[in-house]
Amino acid sequence: LYQSVAEVIVRPVNLSPLSPSTAAGWIPMETEQRFASSGEVRALAVEKGGPRTANASLGVERVTDSDVLVFRATSADPKAAQVLAQASAEAYLKIRLDRVISDLEGAAAPIEEQITALDQQISKVQERLLNTDDEGDQLSLEAELNSLYTRRSFREDRLNDLSAPTNLSVGQVVTPAFAPSEPISPNPRKDATFGFAA
């Protein structure tokens, strides 16, 4: 059997410029490890890697006291081990990014609806303001209009905070999978190169 690994650093996602930076230790790495080991990630990895990776096995470990995940693939085919390790790391990052964007879109939808409703109210008040000659009504409608503009501006700011930047990063592959040159079995040999702990 041959073995190959790819390492991924998981980055915290903090999209609001008004919020303090998220500490590295805040990321729930046990949850990320379970997610990286999920069938969803496996399916996409095999899709990306092709049929030769279907029979390869994969384990995901986390490096103690860090935000690094190690994708360790094992196969009788050395190329399959390399391809699956790399494809799994990339699949994990893609699905994690897709989930973040989906969450943002879900959170933005009700705010967009509120802005649309406010726009309709603003349009009606503006029309009433144009059609009245009463000074008292004008003052009242102008105050109402200013209040609506303030509420709309507040929601616009919240919507902007939920907009995903074009360079949004949820992590990256810091060590690409290598092509193993020697098998780990039937004559296993401890690899002193790695000191990872799950």
C-alpha positions as CSV (number, residue, x, y, z in Angstrom):
1,L,0.0,0.0,0.0
2,Y,1.1,3.6,-0.8
3,Q,0.2,6.7,1.2
4,S,0.1,10.4,0.3
5,V,-0.9,13.4,2.3
6,A,-2.1,17.0,1.6
7,E,-2.2,19.7,4.3
8,V,-4.8,22.4,4.5
9,I,-4.8,25.4,6.8
10,V,-8.4,26.4,7.8
11,R,-9.0,30.1,7.9
12,P,-11.7,31.7,10.1
13,V,-14.4,33.6,8.1
14,N,-15.0,37.1,9.3
15,L,-16.9,39.2,6.7
16,S,-17.9,42.2,8.8
17,P,-15.4,45.1,9.0
18,L,-17.1,46.2,12.2
19,S,-16.4,42.9,14.0
20,P,-13.0,42.2,15.7
21,S,-10.7,39.7,14.1
22,T,-11.5,36.1,14.9
23,A,-8.8,34.4,17.0
24,A,-7.2,31.4,15.3
25,G,-8.1,29.1,18.2
26,W,-11.8,29.9,17.7
27,I,-12.3,27.6,14.7
28,P,-14.0,24.4,15.9
29,M,-11.4,22.1,14.4
30,E,-13.1,18.9,15.6
31,T,-16.2,19.9,13.6
32,E,-14.1,20.8,10.6
33,Q,-12.3,17.4,10.9
34,R,-15.6,15.5,10.9
35,F,-16.9,17.6,8.0
36,A,-13.7,17.0,6.0
37,S,-14.2,13.2,6.6
38,S,-17.9,13.4,5.4
39,G,-19.4,11.5,2.5
40,E,-20.2,14.8,0.8
41,V,-16.5,15.7,0.6
42,R,-15.6,12.1,-0.3
43,A,-18.1,12.1,-3.2
44,L,-16.8,15.3,-4.7
45,A,-13.2,14.2,-4.2
46,V,-13.8,10.9,-6.1
47,E,-15.7,12.9,-8.8
48,K,-12.6,15.2,-9.2
49,G,-10.1,12.4,-8.9
50,G,-11.7,9.9,-11.2
51,P,-12.5,6.2,-11.0
52,R,-9.0,5.2,-9.9
53,T,-9.6,6.9,-6.5
54,A,-12.8,5.1,-5.8
55,N,-11.1,2.2,-3.9
56,A,-8.6,4.3,-2.1
57,S,-9.1,5.1,1.6
58,L,-8.9,8.5,3.3
59,G,-8.3,9.6,6.8
60,V,-8.4,13.2,8.0
61,E,-6.3,14.3,11.0
62,R,-5.9,17.6,12.7
63,V,-2.6,18.9,13.9
64,T,-2.7,19.5,17.6
65,D,-3.0,23.2,18.6
66,S,-3.2,24.4,15.1
67,D,-5.8,25.1,12.3
68,V,-4.2,22.5,10.0
69,L,-6.0,19.4,8.6
70,V,-4.1,16.5,7.1
71,F,-5.7,14.5,4.3
72,R,-4.0,11.1,4.3
73,A,-4.9,8.8,1.4
74,T,-3.9,5.1,1.1
75,S,-4.1,2.9,-2.0
76,A,-2.4,0.0,-3.7
77,D,-2.0,2.5,-6.6
78,P,0.5,5.3,-5.6
79,K,-1.0,7.7,-8.1
80,A,-4.5,7.1,-6.7
81,A,-3.3,7.9,-3.2
82,Q,-1.8,11.2,-4.4
83,V,-4.8,12.2,-6.5
84,L,-7.3,11.3,-3.7
85,A,-5.4,13.2,-1.0
86,Q,-5.2,16.3,-3.2
87,A,-8.7,16.1,-4.5
88,S,-10.1,15.6,-1.0
89,A,-8.3,18.8,0.3
90,E,-9.6,20.8,-2.7
91,A,-13.1,19.3,-2.3
92,Y,-13.2,20.2,1.4
93,L,-12.3,23.9,0.6
94,K,-14.8,24.2,-2.2
95,I,-17.7,22.9,-0.2
96,R,-16.7,25.0,2.8
97,L,-16.6,28.1,0.6
98,D,-20.0,27.2,-1.1
99,R,-21.5,26.8,2.4
100,V,-20.3,30.2,3.5
101,I,-21.6,31.9,0.4
102,S,-25.0,30.1,0.8
103,D,-25.2,31.2,4.4
104,L,-24.6,34.8,3.3
105,E,-27.2,34.6,0.6
106,G,-29.7,33.2,3.1
107,A,-29.0,36.0,5.6
108,A,-29.2,38.6,2.9
109,A,-32.5,37.6,1.4
110,P,-34.8,39.0,4.2
111,I,-32.8,42.2,4.3
112,E,-33.3,42.6,0.6
113,E,-37.0,42.1,1.1
114,Q,-37.1,44.8,3.8
115,I,-35.2,47.2,1.5
116,T,-37.8,46.6,-1.3
117,A,-40.6,47.3,1.1
118,L,-39.0,50.5,2.3
119,D,-38.5,51.6,-1.3
120,Q,-42.2,51.2,-1.9
121,Q,-43.0,53.2,1.2
122,I,-40.6,55.9,0.2
123,S,-42.2,56.1,-3.3
124,K,-45.7,56.5,-1.8
125,V,-44.6,59.2,0.7
126,Q,-42.7,61.1,-2.0
127,E,-45.9,61.1,-4.2
128,R,-48.0,62.3,-1.3
129,L,-45.5,65.1,-0.6
130,L,-45.6,66.2,-4.3
131,N,-49.4,66.4,-4.2
132,T,-49.9,68.4,-1.0
133,D,-49.8,72.1,-0.5
134,D,-50.5,72.0,3.2
135,E,-47.4,73.2,5.1
136,G,-48.1,71.0,8.1
137,D,-48.6,67.9,5.9
138,Q,-45.3,68.7,4.1
139,L,-43.4,68.9,7.4
140,S,-44.9,65.6,8.6
141,L,-44.2,63.8,5.3
142,E,-40.6,65.1,5.2
143,A,-40.0,63.8,8.7
144,E,-41.5,60.4,7.7
145,L,-39.4,60.4,4.5
146,N,-36.2,61.1,6.5
147,S,-37.0,58.2,8.9
148,L,-37.6,55.8,6.0
149,Y,-34.3,56.9,4.4
150,T,-32.5,56.3,7.7
151,R,-34.0,52.8,8.1
152,R,-33.1,52.0,4.5
153,S,-29.5,53.2,4.9
154,F,-29.2,51.0,8.0
155,R,-30.3,47.9,6.1
156,E,-28.2,48.8,3.2
157,D,-25.1,48.8,5.5
158,R,-26.1,45.4,6.9
159,L,-26.5,44.0,3.4
160,N,-23.1,45.3,2.4
161,D,-21.6,43.5,5.4
162,L,-23.0,40.3,4.1
163,S,-21.6,40.7,0.7
164,A,-18.8,38.1,0.0
165,P,-15.6,39.7,-1.2
166,T,-14.2,38.5,-4.4
167,N,-11.1,37.3,-2.6
168,L,-12.9,35.4,0.2
169,S,-10.7,32.6,1.5
170,V,-11.8,29.8,3.8
171,G,-8.4,28.1,3.7
172,Q,-5.7,26.9,1.4
173,V,-3.7,23.8,0.6
174,V,-0.3,24.6,2.2
175,T,1.3,21.2,1.3
176,P,0.1,19.6,-1.9
177,A,-0.1,15.8,-2.0
178,F,3.1,14.1,-3.1
179,A,3.6,11.0,-5.3
180,P,4.7,8.2,-2.9
181,S,7.8,6.4,-4.2
182,E,7.8,3.6,-1.6
183,P,5.0,1.5,-0.1
184,I,4.2,1.7,3.6
185,S,3.2,-2.0,3.5
186,P,3.7,-5.0,3.4
187,N,6.9,-3.6,5.1
188,P,5.6,-0.7,7.1
189,R,8.3,1.8,8.1
190,K,7.6,4.7,10.4
191,D,7.8,7.9,8.5
192,A,9.8,10.3,10.6
193,T,8.8,13.2,8.4
194,F,5.4,13.6,10.0
195,G,4.7,14.4,13.7
196,F,0.9,14.9,13.4
197,A,-1.5,14.1,16.2
198,A,-5.2,13.7,15.6
